[in-house]
Amino acid sequence: MAETTIQQQPLMGWDKPELDLSTAEWQSSSRGLGDVQIAFVEGFIAMRNSGRPESPSLIFTPAEWGAFVSGAREGEFDLT
């Protein structure tokens, strides 16, 4: 059987830059009690798992972040 290579194409509408998060000032999302940390970098909001900081971070635009937080407040997401 021949091996195939799948090339990843950028997502449609993905206009977020590759951010350098190495010097980001990460903050706990819940006064040190939660598993999520956020950082504000170059006009974007980055979110990562504090238990695995080497894992990929999610990057939000301010509008996306607002929608995420609004949904979380309404119970749409379980952040525990």
All heavy atoms as a GROMACS GRO file, in nm:
protein
  617
    1MET      N    1   0.085  -0.117   0.000
    1MET     CA    2   0.000   0.000   0.000
    1MET      C    3   0.090   0.124   0.000
    1MET      O    4   0.184   0.134   0.077
    1MET     CB    5  -0.090   0.000   0.124
    1MET     CG    6  -0.180   0.121   0.126
    1MET     SD    7  -0.279   0.147   0.274
    1MET     CE    8  -0.344  -0.009   0.316
    2ALA      N    9   0.060   0.217  -0.084
    2ALA     CA   10   0.138   0.340  -0.094
    2ALA      C   11   0.100   0.436   0.018
    2ALA      O   12  -0.015   0.446   0.057
    2ALA     CB   13   0.112   0.407  -0.229
    3GLU      N   14   0.201   0.503   0.070
    3GLU     CA   15   0.174   0.604   0.173
    3GLU      C   16   0.130   0.734   0.106
    3GLU      O   17   0.178   0.769   0.000
    3GLU     CB   18   0.300   0.630   0.255
    3GLU     CG   19   0.337   0.514   0.344
    3GLU     CD   20   0.453   0.549   0.435
    3GLU    OE1   21   0.466   0.666   0.473
    3GLU    OE2   22   0.528   0.458   0.467
    4THR      N   23   0.039   0.801   0.170
    4THR     CA   24  -0.006   0.930   0.118
    4THR      C   25   0.032   1.039   0.216
    4THR      O   26   0.043   1.015   0.336
    4THR     CB   27  -0.158   0.932   0.096
    4THR    OG1   28  -0.222   0.908   0.221
    4THR    CG2   29  -0.201   0.828  -0.006
    5THR      N   30   0.053   1.154   0.163
    5THR     CA   31   0.085   1.270   0.246
    5THR      C   32  -0.031   1.367   0.237
    5THR      O   33  -0.074   1.402   0.128
    5THR     CB   34   0.213   1.340   0.196
    5THR    OG1   35   0.319   1.244   0.198
    5THR    CG2   36   0.248   1.458   0.283
    6ILE      N   37  -0.081   1.406   0.350
    6ILE     CA   38  -0.189   1.503   0.355
    6ILE      C   39  -0.129   1.638   0.387
    6ILE      O   40  -0.061   1.654   0.489
    6ILE     CB   41  -0.295   1.465   0.461
    6ILE    CG1   42  -0.356   1.330   0.427
    6ILE    CG2   43  -0.401   1.573   0.471
    6ILE    CD1   44  -0.448   1.277   0.534
    7GLN      N   45  -0.151   1.734   0.300
    7GLN     CA   46  -0.101   1.868   0.326
    7GLN      C   47  -0.209   1.949   0.392
    7GLN      O   48  -0.322   1.953   0.344
    7GLN     CB   49  -0.058   1.935   0.196
    7GLN     CG   50   0.065   1.872   0.136
    7GLN     CD   51   0.112   1.948   0.015
    7GLN    OE1   52   0.043   2.032  -0.038
    7GLN    NE2   53   0.233   1.917  -0.028
    8GLN      N   54  -0.175   2.010   0.504
    8GLN     CA   55  -0.269   2.094   0.575
    8GLN      C   56  -0.279   2.228   0.506
    8GLN      O   57  -0.178   2.294   0.484
    8GLN     CB   58  -0.224   2.113   0.719
    8GLN     CG   59  -0.246   1.991   0.804
    8GLN     CD   60  -0.376   2.001   0.879
    8GLN    OE1   61  -0.407   2.104   0.929
    8GLN    NE2   62  -0.453   1.897   0.885
    9GLN      N   63  -0.397   2.268   0.472
    9GLN     CA   64  -0.421   2.399   0.414
    9GLN      C   65  -0.465   2.494   0.525
    9GLN      O   66  -0.534   2.451   0.618
    9GLN     CB   67  -0.530   2.392   0.307
    9GLN     CG   68  -0.494   2.303   0.190
    9GLN     CD   69  -0.376   2.356   0.113
    9GLN    OE1   70  -0.361   2.476   0.094
    9GLN    NE2   71  -0.289   2.266   0.068
   10PRO      N   72  -0.427   2.620   0.519
   10PRO     CA   73  -0.476   2.715   0.620
   10PRO      C   74  -0.629   2.719   0.619
   10PRO      O   75  -0.691   2.702   0.515
   10PRO     CB   76  -0.418   2.849   0.575
   10PRO     CG   77  -0.307   2.815   0.482
   10PRO     CD   78  -0.342   2.682   0.421
   11LEU      N   79  -0.686   2.736   0.734
   11LEU     CA   80  -0.831   2.746   0.744
   11LEU      C   81  -0.881   2.871   0.674
   11LEU      O   82  -0.816   2.975   0.676
   11LEU     CB   83  -0.874   2.751   0.892
   11LEU     CG   84  -0.839   2.628   0.974
   11LEU    CD1   85  -0.872   2.652   1.120
   11LEU    CD2   86  -0.912   2.505   0.923
   12MET      N   87  -0.996   2.860   0.612
   12MET     CA   88  -1.056   2.976   0.546
   12MET      C   89  -1.080   3.084   0.651
   12MET      O   90  -1.134   3.056   0.758
   12MET     CB   91  -1.187   2.938   0.478
   12MET     CG   92  -1.170   2.842   0.363
   12MET     SD   93  -1.076   2.911   0.227
   12MET     CE   94  -1.187   3.037   0.171
   13GLY      N   95  -1.039   3.204   0.621
   13GLY     CA   96  -1.061   3.314   0.713
   13GLY      C   97  -0.960   3.320   0.827
   13GLY      O   98  -0.974   3.402   0.916
   14TRP      N   99  -0.861   3.232   0.826
   14TRP     CA  100  -0.762   3.230   0.933
   14TRP      C  101  -0.660   3.340   0.905
   14TRP      O  102  -0.567   3.324   0.829
   14TRP     CB  103  -0.692   3.094   0.939
   14TRP     CG  104  -0.598   3.082   1.054
   14TRP    CD1  105  -0.463   3.100   1.050
   14TRP    CD2  106  -0.630   3.052   1.188
   14TRP    NE1  107  -0.409   3.083   1.174
   14TRP    CE2  108  -0.509   3.053   1.262
   14TRP    CE3  109  -0.747   3.025   1.256
   14TRP    CZ2  110  -0.504   3.027   1.397
   14TRP    CZ3  111  -0.741   3.000   1.391
   14TRP    CH2  112  -0.622   3.000   1.460
   15ASP      N  113  -0.682   3.454   0.965
   15ASP     CA  114  -0.593   3.567   0.940
   15ASP      C  115  -0.515   3.606   1.065
   15ASP      O  116  -0.476   3.719   1.083
   15ASP     CB  117  -0.674   3.686   0.889
   15ASP     CG  118  -0.788   3.724   0.981
   15ASP    OD1  119  -0.811   3.653   1.080
   15ASP    OD2  120  -0.854   3.825   0.954
   16LYS      N  121  -0.491   3.509   1.151
   16LYS     CA  122  -0.417   3.536   1.274
   16LYS      C  123  -0.269   3.507   1.249
   16LYS      O  124  -0.234   3.407   1.188
   16LYS     CB  125  -0.470   3.448   1.387
   16LYS     CG  126  -0.613   3.481   1.420
   16LYS     CD  127  -0.669   3.382   1.518
   16LYS     CE  128  -0.818   3.404   1.527
   16LYS     NZ  129  -0.888   3.292   1.580
   17PRO      N  130  -0.184   3.594   1.297
   17PRO     CA  131  -0.040   3.574   1.275
   17PRO      C  132   0.014   3.467   1.369
   17PRO      O  133  -0.049   3.429   1.468
   17PRO     CB  134   0.018   3.710   1.311
   17PRO     CG  135  -0.076   3.765   1.413
   17PRO     CD  136  -0.213   3.716   1.369
   18GLU      N  137   0.132   3.419   1.336
   18GLU     CA  138   0.204   3.331   1.429
   18GLU      C  139   0.260   3.421   1.538
   18GLU      O  140   0.347   3.504   1.512
   18GLU     CB  141   0.318   3.259   1.356
   18GLU     CG  142   0.271   3.155   1.258
   18GLU     CD  143   0.211   3.034   1.327
   18GLU    OE1  144   0.260   2.996   1.435
   18GLU    OE2  145   0.115   2.979   1.272
   19LEU      N  146   0.208   3.410   1.658
   19LEU     CA  147   0.250   3.496   1.768
   19LEU      C  148   0.366   3.434   1.844
   19LEU      O  149   0.368   3.312   1.866
   19LEU     CB  150   0.134   3.521   1.863
   19LEU     CG  151   0.011   3.590   1.806
   19LEU    CD1  152  -0.098   3.598   1.911
   19LEU    CD2  153   0.046   3.728   1.755
   20ASP      N  154   0.459   3.516   1.888
   20ASP     CA  155   0.568   3.470   1.975
   20ASP      C  156   0.516   3.478   2.118
   20ASP      O  157   0.504   3.586   2.175
   20ASP     CB  158   0.691   3.558   1.957
   20ASP     CG  159   0.806   3.516   2.047
   20ASP    OD1  160   0.796   3.410   2.114
   20ASP    OD2  161   0.905   3.590   2.052
   21LEU      N  162   0.485   3.362   2.174
   21LEU     CA  163   0.431   3.357   2.310
   21LEU      C  164   0.538   3.330   2.415
   21LEU      O  165   0.507   3.317   2.533
   21LEU     CB  166   0.322   3.250   2.318
   21LEU     CG  167   0.205   3.267   2.222
   21LEU    CD1  168   0.109   3.148   2.233
   21LEU    CD2  169   0.132   3.397   2.246
   22SER      N  170   0.664   3.324   2.372
   22SER     CA  171   0.773   3.289   2.464
   22SER      C  172   0.794   3.393   2.574
   22SER      O  173   0.842   3.359   2.682
   22SER     CB  174   0.903   3.267   2.388
   22SER     OG  175   0.945   3.386   2.324
   23THR      N  176   0.758   3.518   2.549
   23THR     CA  177   0.776   3.622   2.652
   23THR      C  178   0.642   3.674   2.704
   23THR      O  179   0.638   3.775   2.772
   23THR     CB  180   0.858   3.739   2.596
   23THR    OG1  181   0.790   3.794   2.484
   23THR    CG2  182   0.998   3.694   2.555
   24ALA      N  183   0.534   3.603   2.670
   24ALA     CA  184   0.401   3.646   2.715
   24ALA      C  185   0.389   3.640   2.866
   24ALA      O  186   0.450   3.554   2.931
   24ALA     CB  187   0.293   3.558   2.651
   25GLU      N  188   0.314   3.733   2.922
   25GLU     CA  189   0.287   3.733   3.066
   25GLU      C  190   0.154   3.662   3.088
   25GLU      O  191   0.047   3.720   3.071
   25GLU     CB  192   0.281   3.876   3.118
   25GLU     CG  193   0.415   3.946   3.113
   25GLU     CD  194   0.410   4.084   3.176
   25GLU    OE1  195   0.334   4.103   3.274
   25GLU    OE2  196   0.482   4.171   3.127
   26TRP      N  197   0.162   3.536   3.126
   26TRP     CA  198   0.044   3.452   3.143
   26TRP      C  199  -0.021   3.480   3.277
   26TRP      O  200   0.046   3.496   3.378
   26TRP     CB  201   0.083   3.304   3.132
   26TRP     CG  202   0.129   3.268   2.994
   26TRP    CD1  203   0.257   3.265   2.950
   26TRP    CD2  204   0.045   3.236   2.884
   26TRP    NE1  205   0.258   3.231   2.817
   26TRP    CE2  206   0.130   3.211   2.774
   26TRP    CE3  207  -0.093   3.224   2.866
   26TRP    CZ2  208   0.081   3.176   2.648
   26TRP    CZ3  209  -0.141   3.188   2.741
   26TRP    CH2  210  -0.055   3.165   2.634
   27GLN      N  211  -0.154   3.486   3.276
   27GLN     CA  212  -0.232   3.513   3.397
   27GLN      C  213  -0.331   3.399   3.416
   27GLN      O  214  -0.389   3.350   3.320
   27GLN     CB  215  -0.309   3.643   3.381
   27GLN     CG  216  -0.223   3.763   3.352
   27GLN     CD  217  -0.305   3.884   3.314
   27GLN    OE1  218  -0.419   3.899   3.356
   27GLN    NE2  219  -0.249   3.970   3.232
   28SER      N  220  -0.352   3.361   3.540
   28SER     CA  221  -0.450   3.258   3.571
   28SER      C  222  -0.589   3.313   3.543
   28SER      O  223  -0.618   3.430   3.569
   28SER     CB  224  -0.441   3.216   3.717
   28SER     OG  225  -0.544   3.126   3.748
   29SER      N  226  -0.675   3.230   3.491
   29SER     CA  227  -0.810   3.274   3.458
   29SER      C  228  -0.901   3.284   3.579
   29SER      O  229  -1.006   3.344   3.572
   29SER     CB  230  -0.872   3.178   3.356
   29SER     OG  231  -0.884   3.049   3.414
   30SER      N  232  -0.862   3.222   3.690
   30SER     CA  233  -0.953   3.222   3.806
   30SER      C  234  -0.876   3.236   3.937
   30SER      O  235  -0.886   3.153   4.025
   30SER     CB  236  -1.036   3.094   3.807
   30SER     OG  237  -0.949   2.982   3.809
   31ARG      N  238  -0.800   3.342   3.946
   31ARG     CA  239  -0.725   3.374   4.068
   31ARG      C  240  -0.635   3.259   4.114
   31ARG      O  241  -0.625   3.231   4.233
   31ARG     CB  242  -0.821   3.415   4.179
   31ARG     CG  243  -0.900   3.539   4.146
   31ARG     CD  244  -0.989   3.578   4.263
   31ARG     NE  245  -1.073   3.686   4.220
   31ARG     CZ  246  -1.204   3.676   4.202
   31ARG    NH1  247  -1.265   3.563   4.224
   31ARG    NH2  248  -1.274   3.779   4.162
   32GLY      N  249  -0.576   3.189   4.020
   32GLY     CA  250  -0.484   3.082   4.054
   32GLY      C  251  -0.548   2.948   4.079
   32GLY      O  252  -0.479   2.851   4.106
   33LEU      N  253  -0.678   2.938   4.068
   33LEU     CA  254  -0.747   2.813   4.100
   33LEU      C  255  -0.779   2.728   3.976
   33LEU      O  256  -0.810   2.612   3.989
   33LEU     CB  257  -0.878   2.842   4.174
   33LEU     CG  258  -0.864   2.923   4.304
   33LEU    CD1  259  -1.000   2.958   4.359
   33LEU    CD2  260  -0.782   2.846   4.405
   34GLY      N  261  -0.772   2.787   3.859
   34GLY     CA  262  -0.813   2.716   3.739
   34GLY      C  263  -0.699   2.653   3.663
   34GLY      O  264  -0.582   2.667   3.698
   35ASP      N  265  -0.736   2.583   3.558
   35ASP     CA  266  -0.638   2.515   3.473
   35ASP      C  267  -0.604   2.594   3.348
   35ASP      O  268  -0.527   2.548   3.266
   35ASP     CB  269  -0.692   2.379   3.430
   35ASP     CG  270  -0.708   2.284   3.547
   35ASP    OD1  271  -0.632   2.298   3.644
   35ASP    OD2  272  -0.795   2.197   3.540
   36VAL      N  273  -0.663   2.711   3.332
   36VAL     CA  274  -0.646   2.789   3.210
   36VAL      C  275  -0.571   2.918   3.242
   36VAL      O  276  -0.595   2.981   3.344
   36VAL     CB  277  -0.783   2.822   3.147
   36VAL    CG1  278  -0.770   2.914   3.029
   36VAL    CG2  279  -0.855   2.694   3.108
   37GLN      N  280  -0.479   2.953   3.152
   37GLN     CA  281  -0.408   3.080   3.163
   37GLN      C  282  -0.432   3.158   3.034
   37GLN      O  283  -0.449   3.098   2.927
   37GLN     CB  284  -0.258   3.059   3.180
   37GLN     CG  285  -0.221   2.995   3.311
   37GLN     CD  286  -0.072   2.970   3.318
   37GLN    OE1  287  -0.008   2.928   3.222
   37GLN    NE2  288  -0.014   2.995   3.436
   38ILE      N  289  -0.432   3.290   3.046
   38ILE     CA  290  -0.449   3.375   2.929
   38ILE      C  291  -0.336   3.478   2.925
   38ILE      O  292  -0.276   3.511   3.028
   38ILE     CB  293  -0.586   3.446   2.926
   38ILE    CG1  294  -0.605   3.534   3.049
   38ILE    CG2  295  -0.699   3.345   2.911
   38ILE    CD1  296  -0.728   3.622   3.043
   39ALA      N  297  -0.308   3.525   2.804
   39ALA     CA  298  -0.209   3.631   2.784
   39ALA      C  299  -0.258   3.721   2.672
   39ALA      O  300  -0.326   3.675   2.580
   39ALA     CB  301  -0.074   3.572   2.748
   40PHE      N  302  -0.227   3.848   2.682
   40PHE     CA  303  -0.264   3.945   2.580
   40PHE      C  304  -0.137   3.976   2.500
   40PHE      O  305  -0.040   4.028   2.555
   40PHE     CB  306  -0.321   4.070   2.645
   40PHE     CG  307  -0.442   4.040   2.728
   40PHE    CD1  308  -0.431   4.017   2.864
   40PHE    CD2  309  -0.568   4.032   2.670
   40PHE    CE1  310  -0.544   3.987   2.941
   40PHE    CE2  311  -0.680   4.002   2.744
   40PHE     CZ  312  -0.668   3.979   2.880
   41VAL      N  313  -0.139   3.941   2.371
   41VAL     CA  314  -0.020   3.954   2.287
   41VAL      C  315  -0.058   4.016   2.154
   41VAL      O  316  -0.140   3.961   2.080
   41VAL     CB  317   0.044   3.815   2.264
   41VAL    CG1  318   0.168   3.826   2.177
   41VAL    CG2  319   0.077   3.746   2.395
   42GLU      N  320   0.000   4.130   2.125
   42GLU     CA  321  -0.016   4.196   1.995
   42GLU      C  322  -0.162   4.211   1.952
   42GLU      O  323  -0.197   4.190   1.837
   42GLU     CB  324   0.063   4.121   1.887
   42GLU     CG  325   0.212   4.116   1.913
   42GLU     CD  326   0.288   4.040   1.808
   42GLU    OE1  327   0.244   4.040   1.691
   42GLU    OE2  328   0.391   3.981   1.842
   43GLY      N  329  -0.250   4.244   2.045
   43GLY     CA  330  -0.391   4.266   2.013
   43GLY      C  331  -0.475   4.140   2.009
   43GLY      O  332  -0.593   4.145   1.976
   44PHE      N  333  -0.417   4.027   2.043
   44PHE     CA  334  -0.489   3.900   2.046
   44PHE      C  335  -0.489   3.846   2.189
   44PHE      O  336  -0.412   3.891   2.273
   44PHE     CB  337  -0.422   3.797   1.954
   44PHE     CG  338  -0.432   3.831   1.808
   44PHE    CD1  339  -0.335   3.909   1.748
   44PHE    CD2  340  -0.538   3.786   1.732
   44PHE    CE1  341  -0.343   3.942   1.615
   44PHE    CE2  342  -0.547   3.819   1.597
   44PHE     CZ  343  -0.449   3.897   1.538
   45ILE      N  344  -0.575   3.750   2.215
   45ILE     CA  345  -0.580   3.683   2.345
   45ILE      C  346  -0.540   3.539   2.322
   45ILE      O  347  -0.599   3.469   2.238
   45ILE     CB  348  -0.721   3.690   2.409
   45ILE    CG1  349  -0.761   3.836   2.436
   45ILE    CG2  350  -0.725   3.612   2.540
   45ILE    CD1  351  -0.834   3.902   2.325
   46ALA      N  352  -0.439   3.493   2.395
   46ALA     CA  353  -0.395   3.354   2.387
   46ALA      C  354  -0.442   3.282   2.512
   46ALA      O  355  -0.442   3.339   2.622
   46ALA     CB  356  -0.243   3.348   2.375
   47MET      N  357  -0.483   3.158   2.496
   47MET     CA  358  -0.530   3.078   2.610
   47MET      C  359  -0.458   2.944   2.605
   47MET      O  360  -0.444   2.884   2.498
   47MET     CB  361  -0.681   3.058   2.603
   47MET     CG  362  -0.737   2.981   2.720
   47MET     SD  363  -0.919   2.980   2.726
   47MET     CE  364  -0.959   2.875   2.588
   48ARG      N  365  -0.409   2.898   2.722
   48ARG     CA  366  -0.339   2.769   2.727
   48ARG      C  367  -0.376   2.692   2.853
   48ARG      O  368  -0.428   2.749   2.950
   48ARG     CB  369  -0.189   2.790   2.721
   48ARG     CG  370  -0.129   2.847   2.847
   48ARG     CD  371   0.021   2.862   2.837
   48ARG     NE  372   0.078   2.909   2.963
   48ARG     CZ  373   0.204   2.936   2.980
   48ARG    NH1  374   0.291   2.921   2.881
   48ARG    NH2  375   0.249   2.978   3.098
   49ASN      N  376  -0.344   2.566   2.853
   49ASN     CA  377  -0.362   2.478   2.967
   49ASN      C  378  -0.243   2.501   3.060
   49ASN      O  379  -0.129   2.475   3.022
   49ASN     CB  380  -0.367   2.333   2.919
   49ASN     CG  381  -0.383   2.233   3.030
   49ASN    OD1  382  -0.354   2.259   3.145
   49ASN    ND2  383  -0.429   2.115   2.996
   50SER      N  384  -0.268   2.547   3.182
   50SER     CA  385  -0.157   2.577   3.274
   50SER      C  386  -0.082   2.451   3.316
   50SER      O  387   0.034   2.458   3.350
   50SER     CB  388  -0.207   2.652   3.397
   50SER     OG  389  -0.297   2.572   3.471
   51GLY      N  390  -0.148   2.336   3.312
   51GLY     CA  391  -0.083   2.211   3.349
   51GLY      C  392   0.008   2.158   3.239
   51GLY      O  393   0.094   2.074   3.265
   52ARG      N  394  -0.012   2.206   3.117
   52ARG     CA  395   0.069   2.164   3.003
   52ARG      C  396   0.102   2.286   2.917
   52ARG      O  397   0.054   2.298   2.805
   52ARG     CB  398  -0.005   2.059   2.920
   52ARG     CG  399  -0.034   1.932   3.001
   52ARG     CD  400  -0.087   1.824   2.916
   52ARG     NE  401   0.014   1.792   2.814
   52ARG     CZ  402  -0.011   1.717   2.709
   52ARG    NH1  403  -0.130   1.667   2.689
   52ARG    NH2  404   0.085   1.692   2.621
   53PRO      N  405   0.183   2.377   2.969
   53PRO     CA  406   0.210   2.501   2.896
   53PRO      C  407   0.279   2.480   2.762
   53PRO      O  408   0.277   2.569   2.677
   53PRO     CB  409   0.297   2.582   2.992
   53PRO     CG  410   0.349   2.485   3.092
   53PRO     CD  411   0.251   2.372   3.098
   54GLU      N  412   0.339   2.364   2.741
   54GLU     CA  413   0.405   2.337   2.613
   54GLU      C  414   0.304   2.301   2.504
   54GLU      O  415   0.336   2.301   2.385
   54GLU     CB  416   0.508   2.224   2.627
   54GLU     CG  417   0.449   2.087   2.649
   54GLU     CD  418   0.400   2.057   2.792
   54GLU    OE1  419   0.416   2.140   2.882
   54GLU    OE2  420   0.345   1.948   2.811
   55SER      N  421   0.181   2.273   2.543
   55SER     CA  422   0.075   2.240   2.447
   55SER      C  423   0.040   2.363   2.364
   55SER      O  424   0.063   2.476   2.406
   55SER     CB  425  -0.051   2.194   2.520
   55SER     OG  426  -0.025   2.076   2.590
   56PRO      N  427  -0.018   2.342   2.246
   56PRO     CA  428  -0.058   2.457   2.164
   56PRO      C  429  -0.158   2.547   2.237
   56PRO      O  430  -0.239   2.501   2.316
   56PRO     CB  431  -0.124   2.394   2.043
   56PRO     CG  432  -0.070   2.255   2.038
   56PRO     CD  433  -0.047   2.215   2.181
   57SER      N  434  -0.146   2.674   2.211
   57SER     CA  435  -0.237   2.773   2.268
   57SER      C  436  -0.347   2.805   2.168
   57SER      O  437  -0.325   2.800   2.048
   57SER     CB  438  -0.161   2.902   2.302
   57SER     OG  439  -0.062   2.877   2.398
   58LEU      N  440  -0.463   2.840   2.219
   58LEU     CA  441  -0.571   2.890   2.135
   58LEU      C  442  -0.553   3.040   2.123
   58LEU      O  443  -0.523   3.107   2.220
   58LEU     CB  444  -0.707   2.860   2.197
   58LEU     CG  445  -0.744   2.713   2.212
   58LEU    CD1  446  -0.873   2.700   2.291
   58LEU    CD2  447  -0.758   2.648   2.076
   59ILE      N  448  -0.575   3.093   2.003
   59ILE     CA  449  -0.560   3.235   1.978
   59ILE      C  450  -0.696   3.292   1.940
   59ILE      O  451  -0.761   3.239   1.850
   59ILE     CB  452  -0.458   3.263   1.866
   59ILE    CG1  453  -0.324   3.193   1.894
   59ILE    CG2  454  -0.440   3.413   1.846
   59ILE    CD1  455  -0.253   3.239   2.020
   60PHE      N  456  -0.737   3.398   2.007
   60PHE     CA  457  -0.866   3.462   1.983
   60PHE      C  458  -0.844   3.607   1.940
   60PHE      O  459  -0.755   3.675   1.993
   60PHE     CB  460  -0.950   3.468   2.112
   60PHE     CG  461  -0.989   3.334   2.168
   60PHE    CD1  462  -0.906   3.266   2.255
   60PHE    CD2  463  -1.111   3.278   2.134
   60PHE    CE1  464  -0.944   3.144   2.310
   60PHE    CE2  465  -1.150   3.155   2.188
   60PHE     CZ  466  -1.066   3.089   2.276
   61THR      N  467  -0.928   3.654   1.851
   61THR     CA  468  -0.936   3.798   1.828
   61THR      C  469  -1.018   3.855   1.943
   61THR      O  470  -1.087   3.779   2.014
   61THR     CB  471  -1.006   3.830   1.694
   61THR    OG1  472  -1.142   3.787   1.704
   61THR    CG2  473  -0.936   3.767   1.575
   62PRO      N  474  -1.016   3.986   1.965
   62PRO     CA  475  -1.100   4.042   2.071
   62PRO      C  476  -1.249   4.006   2.054
   62PRO      O  477  -1.317   3.975   2.152
   62PRO     CB  478  -1.076   4.192   2.060
   62PRO     CG  479  -0.935   4.201   2.010
   62PRO     CD  480  -0.924   4.087   1.910
   63ALA      N  481  -1.300   4.007   1.932
   63ALA     CA  482  -1.440   3.973   1.909
   63ALA      C  483  -1.467   3.827   1.942
   63ALA      O  484  -1.569   3.792   2.004
   63ALA     CB  485  -1.479   4.003   1.765
   64GLU      N  486  -1.377   3.738   1.902
   64GLU     CA  487  -1.394   3.596   1.933
   64GLU      C  488  -1.388   3.572   2.083
   64GLU      O  489  -1.464   3.492   2.138
   64GLU     CB  490  -1.284   3.513   1.864
   64GLU     CG  491  -1.297   3.507   1.715
   64GLU     CD  492  -1.175   3.449   1.648
   64GLU    OE1  493  -1.063   3.456   1.705
   64GLU    OE2  494  -1.191   3.397   1.536
   65TRP      N  495  -1.296   3.642   2.151
   65TRP     CA  496  -1.284   3.627   2.296
   65TRP      C  497  -1.412   3.672   2.365
   65TRP      O  498  -1.461   3.605   2.455
   65TRP     CB  499  -1.164   3.706   2.347
   65TRP     CG  500  -1.145   3.693   2.495
   65TRP    CD1  501  -1.169   3.787   2.589
   65TRP    CD2  502  -1.100   3.577   2.565
   65TRP    NE1  503  -1.141   3.738   2.714
   65TRP    CE2  504  -1.099   3.608   2.703
   65TRP    CE3  505  -1.060   3.449   2.525
   65TRP    CZ2  506  -1.059   3.517   2.800
   65TRP    CZ3  507  -1.021   3.358   2.623
   65TRP    CH2  508  -1.020   3.392   2.758
   66GLY      N  509  -1.466   3.785   2.320
   66GLY     CA  510  -1.591   3.834   2.378
   66GLY      C  511  -1.704   3.734   2.362
   66GLY      O  512  -1.781   3.709   2.455
   67ALA      N  513  -1.714   3.673   2.244
   67ALA     CA  514  -1.817   3.571   2.220
   67ALA      C  515  -1.794   3.448   2.306
   67ALA      O  516  -1.888   3.391   2.362
   67ALA     CB  517  -1.820   3.533   2.072
   68PHE      N  518  -1.669   3.407   2.321
   68PHE     CA  519  -1.636   3.291   2.405
   68PHE      C  520  -1.674   3.316   2.550
   68PHE      O  521  -1.740   3.234   2.614
   68PHE     CB  522  -1.486   3.259   2.393
   68PHE     CG  523  -1.441   3.150   2.485
   68PHE    CD1  524  -1.466   3.017   2.455
   68PHE    CD2  525  -1.373   3.180   2.602
   68PHE    CE1  526  -1.424   2.916   2.540
   68PHE    CE2  527  -1.330   3.080   2.687
   68PHE     CZ  528  -1.356   2.947   2.657
   69VAL      N  529  -1.633   3.432   2.603
   69VAL     CA  530  -1.662   3.464   2.743
   69VAL      C  531  -1.813   3.478   2.765
   69VAL      O  532  -1.867   3.429   2.864
   69VAL     CB  533  -1.586   3.592   2.786
   69VAL    CG1  534  -1.633   3.641   2.922
   69VAL    CG2  535  -1.437   3.565   2.787
   70SER      N  536  -1.882   3.541   2.671
   70SER     CA  537  -2.027   3.555   2.682
   70SER      C  538  -2.094   3.418   2.686
   70SER      O  539  -2.182   3.392   2.768
   70SER     CB  540  -2.080   3.637   2.564
   70SER     OG  541  -2.220   3.646   2.570
   71GLY      N  542  -2.051   3.328   2.598
   71GLY     CA  543  -2.106   3.193   2.597
   71GLY      C  544  -2.077   3.119   2.726
   71GLY      O  545  -2.161   3.046   2.779
   72ALA      N  546  -1.956   3.137   2.780
   72ALA     CA  547  -1.919   3.072   2.905
   72ALA      C  548  -2.005   3.122   3.020
   72ALA      O  549  -2.049   3.045   3.106
   72ALA     CB  550  -1.771   3.096   2.935
   73ARG      N  551  -2.031   3.251   3.023
   73ARG     CA  552  -2.115   3.308   3.130
   73ARG      C  553  -2.256   3.255   3.124
   73ARG      O  554  -2.325   3.245   3.226
   73ARG     CB  555  -2.114   3.460   3.123
   73ARG     CG  556  -1.986   3.522   3.170
   73ARG     CD  557  -1.991   3.672   3.169
   73ARG     NE  558  -1.865   3.726   3.214
   73ARG     CZ  559  -1.810   3.836   3.167
   73ARG    NH1  560  -1.871   3.904   3.072
   73ARG    NH2  561  -1.695   3.878   3.212
   74GLU      N  562  -2.302   3.224   3.004
   74GLU     CA  563  -2.439   3.172   2.987
   74GLU      C  564  -2.444   3.021   3.007
   74GLU      O  565  -2.549   2.961   2.987
   74GLU     CB  566  -2.490   3.211   2.849
   74GLU     CG  567  -2.510   3.360   2.833
   74GLU     CD  568  -2.547   3.401   2.692
   74GLU    OE1  569  -2.571   3.311   2.607
   74GLU    OE2  570  -2.551   3.522   2.666
   75GLY      N  571  -2.331   2.960   3.043
   75GLY     CA  572  -2.328   2.818   3.068
   75GLY      C  573  -2.303   2.732   2.946
   75GLY      O  574  -2.317   2.611   2.950
   76GLU      N  575  -2.266   2.795   2.836
   76GLU     CA  576  -2.243   2.721   2.712
   76GLU      C  577  -2.116   2.636   2.720
   76GLU      O  578  -2.104   2.536   2.652
   76GLU     CB  579  -2.234   2.819   2.596
   76GLU     CG  580  -2.232   2.752   2.460
   76GLU     CD  581  -2.240   2.853   2.347
   76GLU    OE1  582  -2.296   2.961   2.366
   76GLU    OE2  583  -2.188   2.821   2.241
   77PHE      N  584  -2.019   2.676   2.802
   77PHE     CA  585  -1.893   2.605   2.816
   77PHE      C  586  -1.870   2.566   2.961
   77PHE      O  587  -1.905   2.640   3.052
   77PHE     CB  588  -1.776   2.694   2.771
   77PHE     CG  589  -1.791   2.746   2.631
   77PHE    CD1  590  -1.840   2.873   2.606
   77PHE    CD2  591  -1.757   2.666   2.523
   77PHE    CE1  592  -1.853   2.920   2.479
   77PHE    CE2  593  -1.770   2.712   2.394
   77PHE     CZ  594  -1.818   2.839   2.372
   78ASP      N  595  -1.809   2.453   2.982
   78ASP     CA  596  -1.771   2.411   3.116
   78ASP      C  597  -1.622   2.439   3.130
   78ASP      O  598  -1.540   2.370   3.070
   78ASP     CB  599  -1.799   2.262   3.137
   78ASP     CG  600  -1.761   2.215   3.275
   78ASP    OD1  601  -1.721   2.298   3.359
   78ASP    OD2  602  -1.769   2.093   3.299
   79LEU      N  603  -1.586   2.540   3.206
   79LEU     CA  604  -1.447   2.581   3.220
   79LEU      C  605  -1.378   2.518   3.339
   79LEU      O  606  -1.267   2.555   3.374
   79LEU     CB  607  -1.438   2.733   3.231
   79LEU     CG  608  -1.490   2.810   3.110
   79LEU    CD1  609  -1.484   2.960   3.137
   79LEU    CD2  610  -1.412   2.776   2.986
   80THR      N  611  -1.441   2.421   3.404
   80THR     CA  612  -1.377   2.358   3.520
   80THR      C  613  -1.284   2.247   3.482
   80THR      O  614  -1.289   2.192   3.378
   80THR     CB  615  -1.483   2.304   3.617
   80THR    OG1  616  -1.563   2.208   3.549
   80THR    CG2  617  -1.567   2.416   3.672
   0.00000   0.00000   0.00000
